[in-house]
Amino acid sequence: MNKYRLGGPAVVIGYIFLIPSILGMVLWAGLTIAVVAAGMDATVKSKDVIGGIFATAFAGVGAVAFVSCFVGGLLGFLLTMKKRVLECSACRAVVNAS
């Protein structure tokens, strides 16, 4: 049987961290790829140096935002981890399975 390692409030806080972090990582990765591709395309086609600089700066901001979302997701994952336990059907005593 699997049970959460921590109590109920900690697990809820973990999911509060985990779900937005996953969405944030997907959003920032997609935005960064789209802006960098568009900026590099504009730089190549029209020799627009400002577009290339903007794309490079946004790539740095996107990378920092992605890493911060990843750290929040890691914290949420650690709070929502489960452990394997053995539980007595008569008295409900719990013992670690490892």
N, CA, C and O atoms as a Tinker XYZ file with bonds, in Angstrom:
   392  protein
     1  N      0.845000   -1.167000    0.000000    73     2
     2  CA     0.000000    0.000000    0.000000    64     1     3
     3  C      0.900000    1.243000    0.000000    63     2     4     5
     4  O      1.964000    1.247000    0.619000    81     3
     5  N      0.470000    2.274000   -0.687000    73     3     6
     6  CA     1.222000    3.532000   -0.751000    64     5     7
     7  C      0.511000    4.598000    0.057000    63     6     8     9
     8  O     -0.711000    4.733000   -0.007000    81     7
     9  N      1.290000    5.357000    0.822000    73     7    10
    10  CA     0.768000    6.482000    1.599000    64     9    11
    11  C      1.686000    7.676000    1.391000    63    10    12    13
    12  O      2.870000    7.522000    1.093000    81    11
    13  N      1.121000    8.871000    1.553000    73    11    14
    14  CA     1.943000   10.070000    1.458000    64    13    15
    15  C      2.945000   10.098000    2.611000    63    14    16    17
    16  O      2.640000    9.674000    3.725000    81    15
    17  N      4.138000   10.601000    2.327000    73    15    18
    18  CA     5.168000   10.680000    3.362000    64    17    19
    19  C      4.842000   11.723000    4.420000    63    18    20    21
    20  O      5.191000   11.552000    5.588000    81    19
    21  N      4.179000   12.795000    4.023000    73    19    22
    22  CA     3.864000   13.881000    4.941000    64    21    23
    23  C      2.364000   13.948000    5.183000    63    22    24    25
    24  O      1.590000   13.229000    4.551000    81    23
    25  N      1.963000   14.815000    6.102000    73    23    26
    26  CA     0.554000   14.964000    6.441000    64    25    27
    27  C     -0.233000   15.693000    5.361000    63    26    28    29
    28  O      0.332000   16.184000    4.384000    81    27
    29  N     -1.534000   15.754000    5.555000    73    27    30
    30  CA    -2.451000   16.337000    4.584000    64    29    31
    31  C     -2.156000   17.769000    4.180000    63    30    32    33
    32  O     -2.121000   18.058000    2.983000    81    31
    33  N     -1.937000   18.694000    5.135000    73    31    34
    34  CA    -1.664000   20.079000    4.731000    64    33    35
    35  C     -0.387000   20.225000    3.899000    63    34    36    37
    36  O     -0.346000   21.035000    2.973000    81    35
    37  N      0.637000   19.464000    4.212000    73    35    38
    38  CA     1.886000   19.534000    3.445000    64    37    39
    39  C      1.679000   19.007000    2.024000    63    38    40    41
    40  O      2.268000   19.530000    1.078000    81    39
    41  N      0.856000   17.987000    1.872000    73    39    42
    42  CA     0.583000   17.436000    0.544000    64    41    43
    43  C     -0.210000   18.445000   -0.291000    63    42    44    45
    44  O      0.052000   18.611000   -1.482000    81    43
    45  N     -1.177000   19.116000    0.335000    73    43    46
    46  CA    -1.947000   20.135000   -0.381000    64    45    47
    47  C     -1.030000   21.272000   -0.819000    63    46    48    49
    48  O     -1.141000   21.748000   -1.949000    81    47
    49  N     -0.138000   21.709000    0.046000    73    47    50
    50  CA     0.825000   22.756000   -0.316000    64    49    51
    51  C      1.723000   22.269000   -1.452000    63    50    52    53
    52  O      2.065000   23.038000   -2.350000    81    51
    53  N      2.104000   20.998000   -1.413000    73    51    54
    54  CA     2.910000   20.428000   -2.485000    64    53    55
    55  C      2.214000   20.488000   -3.828000    63    54    56    57
    56  O      2.828000   20.842000   -4.834000    81    55
    57  N      0.920000   20.140000   -3.854000    73    55    58
    58  CA     0.180000   20.222000   -5.118000    64    57    59
    59  C     -0.019000   21.670000   -5.547000    63    58    60    61
    60  O     -0.063000   21.957000   -6.744000    81    59
    61  N     -0.139000   22.588000   -4.585000    73    59    62
    62  CA    -0.250000   24.006000   -4.921000    64    61    63
    63  C      1.035000   24.494000   -5.592000    63    62    64    65
    64  O      0.979000   25.355000   -6.470000    81    63
    65  N      2.183000   23.959000   -5.195000    73    63    66
    66  CA     3.450000   24.293000   -5.850000    64    65    67
    67  C      3.605000   23.551000   -7.175000    63    66    68    69
    68  O      4.075000   24.126000   -8.157000    81    67
    69  N      3.217000   22.296000   -7.206000    73    67    70
    70  CA     3.518000   21.421000   -8.336000    64    69    71
    71  C      2.756000   21.785000   -9.605000    63    70    72    73
    72  O      3.359000   21.897000  -10.672000    81    71
    73  N      1.460000   21.968000   -9.510000    73    71    74
    74  CA     0.629000   22.175000  -10.705000    64    73    75
    75  C      0.983000   23.479000  -11.436000    63    74    76    77
    76  O      1.214000   23.441000  -12.645000    81    75
    77  N      1.036000   24.634000  -10.748000    73    75    78
    78  CA     1.427000   25.850000  -11.495000    64    77    79
    79  C      2.862000   25.805000  -12.022000    63    78    80    81
    80  O      3.167000   26.417000  -13.046000    81    79
    81  N      3.734000   25.087000  -11.332000    73    79    82
    82  CA     5.119000   24.999000  -11.799000    64    81    83
    83  C      5.209000   24.239000  -13.115000    63    82    84    85
    84  O      5.957000   24.631000  -14.011000    81    83
    85  N      4.458000   23.163000  -13.232000    73    83    86
    86  CA     4.451000   22.407000  -14.492000    64    85    87
    87  C      3.896000   23.275000  -15.616000    63    86    88    89
    88  O      4.457000   23.313000  -16.711000    81    87
    89  N      2.797000   23.969000  -15.346000    73    87    90
    90  CA     2.222000   24.852000  -16.360000    64    89    91
    91  C      3.187000   25.983000  -16.712000    63    90    92    93
    92  O      3.294000   26.363000  -17.878000    81    91
    93  N      3.883000   26.520000  -15.722000    73    91    94
    94  CA     4.854000   27.584000  -15.967000    64    93    95
    95  C      6.026000   27.115000  -16.817000    63    94    96    97
    96  O      6.483000   27.843000  -17.698000    81    95
    97  N      6.518000   25.901000  -16.561000    73    95    98
    98  CA     7.622000   25.379000  -17.364000    64    97    99
    99  C      7.203000   25.213000  -18.816000    63    98   100   101
   100  O      7.959000   25.557000  -19.725000    81    99
   101  N      5.997000   24.685000  -19.042000    73    99   102
   102  CA     5.514000   24.511000  -20.417000    64   101   103
   103  C      5.344000   25.872000  -21.097000    63   102   104   105
   104  O      5.738000   26.047000  -22.250000    81   103
   105  N      4.760000   26.829000  -20.379000    73   103   106
   106  CA     4.534000   28.156000  -20.939000    64   105   107
   107  C      5.854000   28.848000  -21.288000    63   106   108   109
   108  O      6.016000   29.354000  -22.398000    81   107
   109  N      6.792000   28.869000  -20.347000    73   107   110
   110  CA     8.053000   29.572000  -20.594000    64   109   111
   111  C      8.888000   28.899000  -21.666000    63   110   112   113
   112  O      9.544000   29.579000  -22.454000    81   111
   113  N      8.875000   27.571000  -21.709000    73   111   114
   114  CA     9.619000   26.880000  -22.767000    64   113   115
   115  C      9.035000   27.215000  -24.136000    63   114   116   117
   116  O      9.776000   27.499000  -25.076000    81   115
   117  N      7.710000   27.181000  -24.249000    73   115   118
   118  CA     7.072000   27.500000  -25.523000    64   117   119
   119  C      7.294000   28.940000  -25.943000    63   118   120   121
   120  O      7.607000   29.213000  -27.102000    81   119
   121  N      7.131000   29.868000  -24.999000    73   119   122
   122  CA     7.347000   31.286000  -25.316000    64   121   123
   123  C      8.790000   31.559000  -25.728000    63   122   124   125
   124  O      9.038000   32.288000  -26.688000    81   123
   125  N      9.722000   30.983000  -25.015000    73   123   126
   126  CA    11.130000   31.210000  -25.321000    64   125   127
   127  C     11.477000   30.675000  -26.705000    63   126   128   129
   128  O     12.163000   31.341000  -27.481000    81   127
   129  N     11.009000   29.485000  -27.006000    73   127   130
   130  CA    11.291000   28.910000  -28.327000    64   129   131
   131  C     10.664000   29.762000  -29.431000    63   130   132   133
   132  O     11.291000   30.020000  -30.458000    81   131
   133  N      9.422000   30.195000  -29.210000    73   131   134
   134  CA     8.731000   30.994000  -30.234000    64   133   135
   135  C      9.402000   32.347000  -30.450000    63   134   136   137
   136  O      9.606000   32.760000  -31.592000    81   135
   137  N      9.747000   33.038000  -29.371000    73   135   138
   138  CA    10.356000   34.369000  -29.509000    64   137   139
   139  C     11.760000   34.274000  -30.098000    63   138   140   141
   140  O     12.129000   35.086000  -30.947000    81   139
   141  N     12.536000   33.304000  -29.663000    73   139   142
   142  CA    13.896000   33.169000  -30.201000    64   141   143
   143  C     13.843000   32.797000  -31.680000    63   142   144   145
   144  O     14.624000   33.321000  -32.474000    81   143
   145  N     12.940000   31.906000  -32.059000    73   143   146
   146  CA    12.821000   31.538000  -33.471000    64   145   147
   147  C     12.387000   32.737000  -34.309000    63   146   148   149
   148  O     12.931000   32.965000  -35.390000    81   147
   149  N     11.418000   33.500000  -33.822000    73   147   150
   150  CA    10.956000   34.676000  -34.562000    64   149   151
   151  C     12.043000   35.748000  -34.637000    63   150   152   153
   152  O     12.223000   36.374000  -35.681000    81   151
   153  N     12.763000   35.962000  -33.544000    73   151   154
   154  CA    13.830000   36.964000  -33.531000    64   153   155
   155  C     14.978000   36.590000  -34.445000    63   154   156   157
   156  O     15.518000   37.442000  -35.150000    81   155
   157  N     15.351000   35.329000  -34.436000    73   155   158
   158  CA    16.448000   34.896000  -35.302000    64   157   159
   159  C     16.022000   34.933000  -36.764000    63   158   160   161
   160  O     16.822000   35.263000  -37.641000    81   159
   161  N     14.759000   34.593000  -37.026000    73   159   162
   162  CA    14.246000   34.662000  -38.390000    64   161   163
   163  C     14.242000   36.108000  -38.883000    63   162   164   165
   164  O     14.609000   36.378000  -40.027000    81   163
   165  N     13.827000   37.036000  -38.020000    73   163   166
   166  CA    13.818000   38.458000  -38.399000    64   165   167
   167  C     15.240000   38.967000  -38.613000    63   166   168   169
   168  O     15.480000   39.781000  -39.505000    81   167
   169  N     16.169000   38.499000  -37.812000    73   167   170
   170  CA    17.565000   38.933000  -37.951000    64   169   171
   171  C     18.151000   38.456000  -39.274000    63   170   172   173
   172  O     18.859000   39.200000  -39.954000    81   171
   173  N     17.853000   37.220000  -39.631000    73   171   174
   174  CA    18.400000   36.664000  -40.863000    64   173   175
   175  C     17.774000   37.328000  -42.088000    63   174   176   177
   176  O     18.482000   37.671000  -43.036000    81   175
   177  N     16.455000   37.512000  -42.076000    73   175   178
   178  CA    15.771000   38.041000  -43.260000    64   177   179
   179  C     16.020000   39.528000  -43.479000    63   178   180   181
   180  O     16.310000   39.949000  -44.599000    81   179
   181  N     15.910000   40.321000  -42.427000    73   179   182
   182  CA    15.975000   41.763000  -42.632000    64   181   183
   183  C     17.180000   42.423000  -41.973000    63   182   184   185
   184  O     17.241000   43.649000  -41.885000    81   183
   185  N     18.121000   41.640000  -41.520000    73   183   186
   186  CA    19.314000   42.178000  -40.853000    64   185   187
   187  C     18.931000   43.061000  -39.666000    63   186   188   189
   188  O     19.582000   44.069000  -39.394000    81   187
   189  N     17.863000   42.666000  -38.962000    73   187   190
   190  CA    17.361000   43.425000  -37.808000    64   189   191
   191  C     18.149000   43.022000  -36.568000    63   190   192   193
   192  O     17.870000   41.989000  -35.959000    81   191
   193  N     19.119000   43.826000  -36.200000    73   191   194
   194  CA    19.977000   43.518000  -35.061000    64   193   195
   195  C     19.198000   43.638000  -33.746000    63   194   196   197
   196  O     19.421000   42.857000  -32.821000    81   195
   197  N     18.294000   44.602000  -33.661000    73   195   198
   198  CA    17.511000   44.801000  -32.431000    64   197   199
   199  C     16.654000   43.570000  -32.139000    63   198   200   201
   200  O     16.515000   43.169000  -30.984000    81   199
   201  N     16.086000   42.978000  -33.175000    73   199   202
   202  CA    15.291000   41.765000  -32.990000    64   201   203
   203  C     16.128000   40.626000  -32.431000    63   202   204   205
   204  O     15.670000   39.871000  -31.573000    81   203
   205  N     17.349000   40.506000  -32.917000    73   203   206
   206  CA    18.252000   39.467000  -32.410000    64   205   207
   207  C     18.639000   39.709000  -30.966000    63   206   208   209
   208  O     18.724000   38.773000  -30.170000    81   207
   209  N     18.878000   40.986000  -30.625000    73   207   210
   210  CA    19.220000   41.318000  -29.232000    64   209   211
   211  C     18.031000   41.045000  -28.325000    63   210   212   213
   212  O     18.193000   40.505000  -27.230000    81   211
   213  N     16.840000   41.415000  -28.773000    73   211   214
   214  CA    15.637000   41.159000  -27.978000    64   213   215
   215  C     15.421000   39.662000  -27.794000    63   214   216   217
   216  O     15.078000   39.212000  -26.701000    81   215
   217  N     15.618000   38.897000  -28.849000    73   215   218
   218  CA    15.441000   37.449000  -28.753000    64   217   219
   219  C     16.445000   36.832000  -27.784000    63   218   220   221
   220  O     16.097000   35.933000  -27.018000    81   219
   221  N     17.675000   37.305000  -27.813000    73   219   222
   222  CA    18.703000   36.787000  -26.905000    64   221   223
   223  C     18.383000   37.150000  -25.458000    63   222   224   225
   224  O     18.522000   36.316000  -24.563000    81   223
   225  N     17.956000   38.392000  -25.225000    73   223   226
   226  CA    17.605000   38.809000  -23.869000    64   225   227
   227  C     16.408000   38.030000  -23.353000    63   226   228   229
   228  O     16.382000   37.622000  -22.192000    81   227
   229  N     15.416000   37.822000  -24.210000    73   227   230
   230  CA    14.235000   37.073000  -23.788000    64   229   231
   231  C     14.585000   35.612000  -23.523000    63   230   232   233
   232  O     13.983000   34.978000  -22.656000    81   231
   233  N     15.544000   35.080000  -24.256000    73   231   234
   234  CA    15.981000   33.703000  -24.009000    64   233   235
   235  C     16.586000   33.582000  -22.611000    63   234   236   237
   236  O     16.363000   32.585000  -21.923000    81   235
   237  N     17.340000   34.581000  -22.192000    73   235   238
   238  CA    17.904000   34.569000  -20.838000    64   237   239
   239  C     16.831000   34.672000  -19.781000    63   238   240   241
   240  O     16.871000   33.953000  -18.782000    81   239
   241  N     15.864000   35.561000  -19.987000    73   239   242
   242  CA    14.751000   35.695000  -19.037000    64   241   243
   243  C     13.935000   34.413000  -19.000000    63   242   244   245
   244  O     13.536000   33.958000  -17.929000    81   243
   245  N     13.687000   33.830000  -20.169000    73   243   246
   246  CA    12.928000   32.580000  -20.235000    64   245   247
   247  C     13.639000   31.436000  -19.531000    63   246   248   249
   248  O     13.002000   30.613000  -18.873000    81   247
   249  N     14.964000   31.383000  -19.668000    73   247   250
   250  CA    15.727000   30.333000  -19.003000    64   249   251
   251  C     15.663000   30.480000  -17.484000    63   250   252   253
   252  O     15.507000   29.487000  -16.773000    81   251
   253  N     15.780000   31.694000  -16.990000    73   251   254
   254  CA    15.695000   31.934000  -15.543000    64   253   255
   255  C     14.301000   31.590000  -15.029000    63   254   256   257
   256  O     14.162000   30.968000  -13.976000    81   255
   257  N     13.273000   31.991000  -15.763000    73   255   258
   258  CA    11.903000   31.688000  -15.351000    64   257   259
   259  C     11.646000   30.184000  -15.380000    63   258   260   261
   260  O     10.980000   29.653000  -14.490000    81   259
   261  N     12.169000   29.492000  -16.395000    73   259   262
   262  CA    12.005000   28.044000  -16.481000    64   261   263
   263  C     12.667000   27.346000  -15.299000    63   262   264   265
   264  O     12.089000   26.429000  -14.715000    81   263
   265  N     13.867000   27.772000  -14.949000    73   263   266
   266  CA    14.581000   27.153000  -13.819000    64   265   267
   267  C     13.844000   27.417000  -12.509000    63   266   268   269
   268  O     13.766000   26.528000  -11.662000    81   267
   269  N     13.306000   28.616000  -12.326000    73   267   270
   270  CA    12.569000   28.901000  -11.090000    64   269   271
   271  C     11.289000   28.069000  -11.020000    63   270   272   273
   272  O     10.913000   27.609000   -9.942000    81   271
   273  N     10.623000   27.872000  -12.140000    73   271   274
   274  CA     9.441000   27.002000  -12.151000    64   273   275
   275  C      9.842000   25.556000  -11.865000    63   274   276   277
   276  O      9.117000   24.832000  -11.182000    81   275
   277  N     10.995000   25.137000  -12.386000    73   275   278
   278  CA    11.475000   23.780000  -12.138000    64   277   279
   279  C     11.764000   23.557000  -10.657000    63   278   280   281
   280  O     11.437000   22.503000  -10.112000    81   279
   281  N     12.369000   24.535000  -10.011000    73   279   282
   282  CA    12.666000   24.413000   -8.580000    64   281   283
   283  C     11.377000   24.344000   -7.768000    63   282   284   285
   284  O     11.277000   23.552000   -6.831000    81   283
   285  N     10.394000   25.165000   -8.119000    73   283   286
   286  CA     9.096000   25.096000   -7.448000    64   285   287
   287  C      8.420000   23.754000   -7.660000    63   286   288   289
   288  O      7.811000   23.211000   -6.739000    81   287
   289  N      8.522000   23.215000   -8.870000    73   287   290
   290  CA     7.955000   21.900000   -9.153000    64   289   291
   291  C      8.671000   20.798000   -8.393000    63   290   292   293
   292  O      8.043000   19.841000   -7.941000    81   291
   293  N      9.975000   20.929000   -8.252000    73   291   294
   294  CA    10.740000   19.936000   -7.492000    64   293   295
   295  C     10.326000   19.951000   -6.026000    63   294   296   297
   296  O     10.171000   18.896000   -5.411000    81   295
   297  N     10.150000   21.136000   -5.470000    73   295   298
   298  CA     9.676000   21.240000   -4.091000    64   297   299
   299  C      8.292000   20.615000   -3.951000    63   298   300   301
   300  O      8.036000   19.874000   -3.003000    81   299
   301  N      7.403000   20.913000   -4.894000    73   299   302
   302  CA     6.069000   20.322000   -4.863000    64   301   303
   303  C      6.105000   18.809000   -4.977000    63   302   304   305
   304  O      5.348000   18.112000   -4.300000    81   303
   305  N      6.989000   18.296000   -5.838000    73   303   306
   306  CA     7.119000   16.846000   -5.988000    64   305   307
   307  C      7.606000   16.199000   -4.696000    63   306   308   309
   308  O      7.108000   15.146000   -4.298000    81   307
   309  N      8.576000   16.829000   -4.045000    73   307   310
   310  CA     9.084000   16.271000   -2.793000    64   309   311
   311  C      8.015000   16.253000   -1.705000    63   310   312   313
   312  O      7.987000   15.349000   -0.871000    81   311
   313  N      7.142000   17.247000   -1.716000    73   311   314
   314  CA     6.074000   17.285000   -0.711000    64   313   315
   315  C      4.959000   16.288000   -0.997000    63   314   316   317
   316  O      4.225000   15.914000   -0.082000    81   315
   317  N      4.815000   15.848000   -2.243000    73   315   318
   318  CA     3.731000   14.933000   -2.596000    64   317   319
   319  C      4.194000   13.501000   -2.810000    63   318   320   321
   320  O      3.422000   12.668000   -3.286000    81   319
   321  N      5.436000   13.202000   -2.470000    73   319   322
   322  CA     5.937000   11.841000   -2.656000    64   321   323
   323  C      5.193000   10.854000   -1.761000    63   322   324   325
   324  O      4.709000   11.201000   -0.684000    81   323
   325  N      5.118000    9.626000   -2.236000    73   323   326
   326  CA     4.481000    8.564000   -1.468000    64   325   327
   327  C      5.534000    7.553000   -1.042000    63   326   328   329
   328  O      6.622000    7.495000   -1.616000    81   327
   329  N      5.204000    6.760000   -0.034000    73   327   330
   330  CA     6.088000    5.691000    0.410000    64   329   331
   331  C      5.289000    4.404000    0.479000    63   330   332   333
   332  O      4.068000    4.414000    0.632000    81   331
   333  N      5.997000    3.313000    0.366000    73   331   334
   334  CA     5.367000    2.002000    0.441000    64   333   335
   335  C      5.342000    1.532000    1.887000    63   334   336   337
   336  O      6.373000    1.505000    2.560000    81   335
   337  N      4.161000    1.163000    2.357000    73   335   338
   338  CA     4.010000    0.716000    3.745000    64   337   339
   339  C      3.195000   -0.567000    3.788000    63   338   340   341
   340  O      2.463000   -0.901000    2.857000    81   339
   341  N      3.346000   -1.265000    4.888000    73   339   342
   342  CA     2.507000   -2.427000    5.195000    64   341   343
   343  C      1.555000   -2.020000    6.306000    63   342   344   345
   344  O      1.975000   -1.447000    7.311000    81   343
   345  N      0.272000   -2.314000    6.126000    73   343   346
   346  CA    -0.729000   -1.906000    7.110000    64   345   347
   347  C     -1.498000   -3.135000    7.596000    63   346   348   349
   348  O     -1.983000   -3.937000    6.797000    81   347
   349  N     -1.599000   -3.265000    8.899000    73   347   350
   350  CA    -2.341000   -4.367000    9.507000    64   349   351
   351  C     -3.838000   -4.128000    9.286000    63   350   352   353
   352  O     -4.343000   -3.038000    9.552000    81   351
   353  N     -4.542000   -5.153000    8.798000    73   351   354
   354  CA    -5.971000   -4.992000    8.527000    64   353   355
   355  C     -6.795000   -4.995000    9.815000    63   354   356   357
   356  O     -7.918000   -4.490000    9.826000    81   355
   357  N     -6.263000   -5.549000   10.885000    73   355   358
   358  CA    -7.018000   -5.614000   12.148000    64   357   359
   359  C     -6.872000   -4.338000   12.972000    63   358   360   361
   360  O     -7.864000   -3.771000   13.429000    81   359
   361  N     -5.629000   -3.889000   13.160000    73   359   362
   362  CA    -5.418000   -2.749000   14.066000    64   361   363
   363  C     -4.963000   -1.483000   13.342000    63   362   364   365
   364  O     -4.796000   -0.445000   13.983000    81   363
   365  N     -4.762000   -1.538000   12.043000    73   363   366
   366  CA    -4.341000   -0.402000   11.231000    64   365   367
   367  C     -2.942000    0.117000   11.579000    63   366   368   369
   368  O     -2.638000    1.281000   11.314000    81   367
   369  N     -2.106000   -0.709000   12.155000    73   367   370
   370  CA    -0.716000   -0.335000   12.419000    64   369   371
   371  C      0.032000   -0.262000   11.092000    63   370   372   373
   372  O     -0.207000   -1.064000   10.190000    81   371
   373  N      0.936000    0.706000   10.981000    73   371   374
   374  CA     1.666000    0.933000    9.728000    64   373   375
   375  C      3.146000    0.713000    9.970000    63   374   376   377
   376  O      3.704000    1.211000   10.947000    81   375
   377  N      3.791000   -0.046000    9.064000    73   375   378
   378  CA     5.222000   -0.323000    9.124000    64   377   379
   379  C      5.792000   -0.064000    7.732000    63   378   380   381
   380  O      5.162000   -0.402000    6.730000    81   379
   381  N      6.984000    0.534000    7.665000    73   379   382
   382  CA     7.628000    0.750000    6.371000    64   381   383
   383  C      7.872000   -0.582000    5.678000    63   382   384   385
   384  O      8.242000   -1.560000    6.328000    81   383
   385  N      7.670000   -0.628000    4.379000    73   383   386
   386  CA     7.826000   -1.877000    3.632000    64   385   387
   387  C      9.274000   -2.164000    3.272000    63   386   388   389
   388  O      9.598000   -3.275000    2.852000    81   387
   389  N     10.150000   -1.177000    3.429000    73   387   390
   390  CA    11.551000   -1.401000    3.029000    64   389   391
   391  C     12.343000   -1.968000    4.103000    63   390   392
   392  O     13.536000   -2.214000    3.927000    81   391
